[in-house]
């Protein structure tokens, strides 16, 4: 059994759940049938509270200037409560994404804390495992957390397996990559996704739109559970109308609302931008003859003029501007200024293409 693995693949493909299942299998006491689901170890894994598994996720930095100050203790306790609540939710739904507010990096303290547990001997059956979610954020900031983990991987503890899970393995340092066995996961295929959605009791009329919008990403599908088709198309129509409007009031609303969203709920911000990307790519597909009359273009809802405006626009450039915004979320950028620049660049591109046409 390897001491370090890297599970990578697109968002929502199930790699975090598979990392948990792998850890559970390594600790199952039924050697003839690992993941038996009946032994004491497997039952503990159902609540993700097993003594042999340690979770490391991105956390917000402490406000305290010195270790041990009261302000830092209070905030650490709050983070612990948020993490435990998120872990409980993930035990019920392995596709649930653990995200804490304003968490943009994996803290070095989280990695250093491993030394207190991994190098201690245990009499309990099984193998210690460490699951590091959003592992690319080991390299955030000065990359100190990644360097601390590298020291552990250079002399791995006995009877221990560390699993790094990430959507962006290219952001990890080459030295960390070289220490891991790589396992890449594909997106979930649509037939599997449809079966899952049916099994959890989602209304049949929503299944086509969920599978179409999610594109193999179960996180996106889960974020739409409980919403009607009208609500989903309404979310898409709102951001499309705001971004491509030429009214100053629409620009102000977009900048203010989405700056707030990026700060309070980055996952929702990313999803809204994804809806915009999906919408503009549907124009490209229609223009290229790949697909006609995509149901979410909203031509019947007054967006025909926007569609016509973009038919001669380079969709790849628009998408690049949107990707730049998403990458900037991991940096300390001024979101209001970044969104203002996004609107300017998009409308300049539309106008230049219109003039060229």
C-alpha positions in Angstrom: 0.0 0.0 0.0 1.4 3.4 -1.0 2.2 6.1 1.6 0.8 8.9 -0.6 -1.8 9.2 -3.4 -3.1 12.1 -5.5 -6.7 11.8 -6.5 -7.4 14.4 -9.2 -10.2 15.1 -11.6 -12.9 17.7 -12.5 -15.1 19.1 -9.8 -18.0 16.9 -8.6 -16.7 13.6 -10.1 -16.8 11.8 -6.7 -13.1 11.7 -5.9 -13.6 12.9 -2.3 -16.2 10.2 -1.7 -13.9 7.6 -3.2 -11.0 8.8 -1.0 -13.3 8.3 2.1 -14.3 4.8 0.8 -10.7 3.9 0.2 -9.9 5.0 3.8 -12.8 3.0 5.1 -11.7 -0.1 3.1 -8.2 0.1 4.6 -9.7 0.0 8.1 -12.5 -2.6 7.6 -12.0 -5.5 9.9 -13.6 -8.0 7.5 -10.6 -9.0 5.4 -12.7 -11.3 3.1 -15.1 -8.4 2.2 -13.6 -4.9 2.7 -16.2 -2.2 3.0 -18.6 -4.7 4.5 -20.6 -2.0 6.2 -21.3 -4.1 9.2 -18.1 -4.1 11.3 -17.5 -1.5 14.0 -14.9 0.3 11.8 -17.3 0.7 8.9 -20.1 1.9 11.2 -17.8 4.6 12.5 -17.0 5.7 9.0 -20.6 6.4 8.3 -20.4 9.4 10.6 -16.8 10.2 9.4 -15.6 10.1 13.0 -13.2 7.2 12.8 -10.0 7.4 15.0 -7.8 6.4 12.0 -8.9 9.2 9.6 -7.8 12.8 9.7 -9.4 15.4 7.5 -7.5 18.6 6.4 -9.4 21.3 4.6 -8.8 25.0 3.8 -9.4 27.2 6.8 -9.5 31.0 7.3 -6.4 32.4 9.0 -6.6 33.5 12.6 -7.2 37.2 13.4 -5.0 36.8 16.4 -1.5 38.3 16.1 0.1 35.9 18.5 -0.6 32.2 19.2 -2.9 31.7 22.1 -4.5 35.1 22.2 -8.1 35.1 23.2 -9.3 36.4 19.8 -7.5 33.5 18.0 -9.0 30.9 20.4 -12.5 32.1 19.8 -12.1 32.1 16.1 -10.5 28.7 16.1 -13.5 27.3 18.1 -15.9 28.8 15.6 -14.0 27.3 12.7 -14.1 23.9 14.5 -17.9 24.1 14.9 -18.4 25.1 11.2 -16.1 22.2 10.2 -17.9 19.6 12.3 -21.3 20.8 10.9 -19.9 20.5 7.4 -18.4 17.0 8.1 -21.8 15.9 9.5 -23.4 17.0 6.2 -20.8 15.2 4.2 -21.5 12.0 6.1 -25.1 12.2 4.8 -24.1 13.2 1.2 -20.5 12.4 0.1 -20.9 14.8 -2.8 -21.3 17.7 -0.3 -18.4 20.2 -0.7 -16.8 21.3 2.6 -16.2 25.0 2.3 -15.7 27.4 5.2 -16.2 31.2 4.9 -13.1 33.1 3.7 -11.0 29.9 3.7 -8.4 30.4 0.9 -5.5 28.2 2.0 -4.5 25.1 3.9 -2.9 26.4 7.1 0.6 25.2 8.1 -0.8 24.5 11.6 -3.1 21.9 10.2 -0.1 20.0 8.6 2.1 20.4 11.6 -0.6 19.0 13.8 -0.2 15.7 12.0 3.1 15.0 13.7 1.3 14.7 17.0 -0.8 11.8 15.8 0.8 10.0 12.8 4.0 9.0 14.5 2.3 7.6 17.6 1.9 3.8 17.7 -1.6 2.4 17.9 -3.0 -1.0 18.9 -6.2 -0.6 16.9 -6.6 -2.7 13.7 -6.3 -0.8 10.5 -4.3 1.9 8.8 -4.1 5.6 9.6 -5.2 7.8 6.7 -5.1 11.6 6.1 -7.5 13.0 3.6 -6.5 16.5 2.3 -9.3 18.1 0.4 -8.6 21.0 -2.0 -5.0 20.0 -1.8 -3.9 22.5 -4.4 -4.3 25.2 -1.6 -1.3 23.7 0.1 0.6 25.9 -2.3 -1.4 29.0 -1.6 0.4 32.1 -0.2 4.0 31.2 0.6 3.4 27.5 0.2 4.5 26.8 3.8 1.8 24.1 4.3 3.0 22.3 1.2 6.6 22.4 2.5 5.6 21.1 5.9 3.8 18.2 4.2 6.8 17.4 2.0 8.9 16.9 5.1 6.4 14.2 6.3 6.3 12.6 2.9 10.1 12.4 2.8 10.0 10.1 5.9 6.4 8.7 5.8 5.2 7.3 9.1 4.6 3.6 9.2 1.1 2.2 8.6 -0.1 5.5 7.2 -1.5 6.6 3.9 -2.0 10.3 2.9 -4.4 11.1 0.1 -4.3 14.5 -1.6 -7.6 15.3 -3.4 -7.8 18.2 -5.8 -9.5 19.7 -8.9 -6.2 21.4 -9.9 -3.2 19.2 -9.6 -1.2 21.5 -11.8 -1.1 24.0 -9.0 0.7 21.7 -6.7 4.5 21.9 -6.5 6.5 19.4 -8.6 8.2 18.0 -5.5 4.8 17.1 -3.9 3.6 15.6 -7.2 6.7 13.4 -7.4 6.0 11.9 -3.9 2.5 10.7 -4.8 0.9 7.9 -6.9 -1.5 9.7 -9.3 -5.0 8.5 -9.9 -7.1 10.6 -12.3 -10.9 10.5 -12.3 -13.2 11.4 -15.3 -16.5 13.3 -15.0 -19.5 11.3 -14.1 -21.2 10.1 -17.2 -24.8 11.2 -17.8 -26.4 7.8 -17.4 -24.8 7.4 -14.0 -25.9 10.8 -13.0 -29.4 10.2 -14.2 -29.6 7.0 -12.1 -28.4 8.8 -9.0 -30.8 11.7 -9.4 -33.7 9.2 -9.9 -32.7 7.2 -6.8 -32.8 10.2 -4.5 -36.3 11.1 -5.7 -35.8 14.2 -7.9 -38.8 15.0 -10.2 -38.5 13.5 -13.6 -39.0 16.8 -15.5 -35.9 18.2 -13.8 -33.6 15.3 -14.8 -32.8 16.6 -18.3 -32.0 20.1 -17.2 -29.9 18.9 -14.2 -27.8 16.5 -16.3 -27.4 19.2 -19.1 -26.3 22.0 -16.8 -24.2 19.9 -14.4 -22.0 18.4 -17.3 -20.8 15.5 -15.1 -20.3 17.7 -12.0 -22.4 16.4 -9.1 -21.7 19.5 -7.0 -23.5 21.6 -9.6 -26.4 19.1 -9.7 -26.7 19.1 -5.9 -26.8 22.9 -5.8 -29.9 22.8 -8.0 -31.8 20.3 -6.0 -35.0 21.8 -4.6 -35.3 24.4 -7.4 -37.8 24.4 -10.2 -37.0 24.6 -13.9 -38.3 28.2 -13.8 -36.0 29.1 -10.9 -32.9 27.6 -12.6 -33.5 29.4 -15.9 -34.3 32.5 -13.9 -30.9 32.4 -12.2 -29.2 32.1 -15.6 -31.3 34.8 -17.2 -30.5 37.2 -14.4 -26.8 37.1 -14.7 -27.0 37.2 -18.5 -29.2 40.3 -18.5 -27.0 42.1 -16.0 -23.7 41.4 -17.7 -24.8 42.2 -21.2 -27.0 45.2 -20.3 -25.8 48.6 -21.4 -27.5 50.4 -18.5 -25.4 51.9 -15.7 -28.0 50.8 -13.1 -27.6 47.1 -14.2 -23.8 47.4 -14.0 -24.0 48.8 -10.4 -26.4 46.1 -9.4 -24.1 43.4 -10.8 -20.9 44.8 -9.3 -22.5 45.3 -5.8 -24.4 42.0 -5.7 -21.7 39.8 -7.0 -18.9 41.4 -5.0 -21.0 40.6 -1.9 -21.6 37.0 -3.2 -17.9 36.4 -3.9 -17.1 37.4 -0.3 -19.9 35.6 1.5 -20.4 32.5 -0.7 -17.6 31.9 -3.2 -19.1 28.5 -4.2 -22.4 30.2 -5.2 -20.5 33.0 -7.0 -18.5 30.3 -9.0 -21.8 28.6 -9.9 -23.4 31.8 -11.2 -20.4 32.5 -13.4 -20.5 28.9 -14.6 -24.2 29.5 -15.7 -23.1 32.5 -17.6 -20.3 30.5 -19.3 -22.7 27.7 -20.2 -25.1 30.2 -21.7 -22.5 31.9 -24.0 -21.1 28.5 -25.0 -24.6 27.4 -26.1 -24.5 30.4 -28.5 -21.2 29.0 -29.9 -22.8 25.6 -30.3 -25.8 27.0 -32.1 -23.7 29.2 -34.3 -21.5 26.2 -35.2 -24.5 23.9 -35.9 -23.7 21.5 -33.1 -27.0 22.2 -31.4 -30.1 24.1 -32.3 -32.5 26.0 -30.0 -30.8 25.2 -26.7 -33.6 25.3 -24.1 -31.7 27.7 -21.8 -30.9 30.4 -24.4 -34.2 32.0 -23.4 -35.1 33.3 -26.8 -38.7 33.2 -25.9 -38.0 35.3 -22.8 -36.7 38.4 -24.5 -33.0 37.4 -24.8 -33.0 37.1 -28.6 -31.4 40.5 -28.9 -28.5 39.5 -26.7 -28.1 36.3 -28.6 -27.9 38.2 -31.9 -25.4 40.7 -30.3 -23.0 37.8 -29.5 -23.3 35.8 -32.7 -20.2 37.6 -34.2 -18.3 37.8 -30.9 -15.3 35.6 -30.1 -16.8 33.3 -27.4 -13.3 32.0 -26.4 -12.2 35.5 -25.4 -15.3 36.1 -23.4 -14.8 32.8 -21.6 -11.1 33.7 -20.9 -12.2 36.9 -19.2 -14.6 34.9 -17.0 -12.0 32.3 -16.2 -9.7 35.2 -15.1 -12.3 36.3 -12.6 -12.6 32.7 -11.2 -8.8 32.4 -10.8 -8.7 35.7 -9.0 -11.0 34.4 -6.2 -8.0 32.6 -4.7 -6.0 35.8 -4.6 -6.7 38.9 -2.5 -8.0 40.9 -5.4 -10.4 43.8 -5.3 -13.6 42.0 -6.4 -15.5 45.2 -7.2 -12.7 46.5 -9.4 -12.2 43.1 -11.1 -16.0 42.9 -11.9 -15.9 46.4 -13.3 -13.0 45.5 -15.5 -14.8 42.4 -16.6 -17.8 44.3 -17.8 -15.7 46.8 -19.7 -13.7 44.1 -21.4 -16.8 42.1 -22.4 -18.5 45.2 -23.9 -15.3 46.3 -25.7 -15.1 42.9 -27.2 -18.7 43.0 -28.4 -18.3 46.5 -29.9 -15.0 45.6 -31.7 -16.5 42.5 -33.2 -19.6 44.4 -34.2 -17.4 47.0 -35.9 -15.4 44.3 -37.6 -18.6 42.5 -38.8 
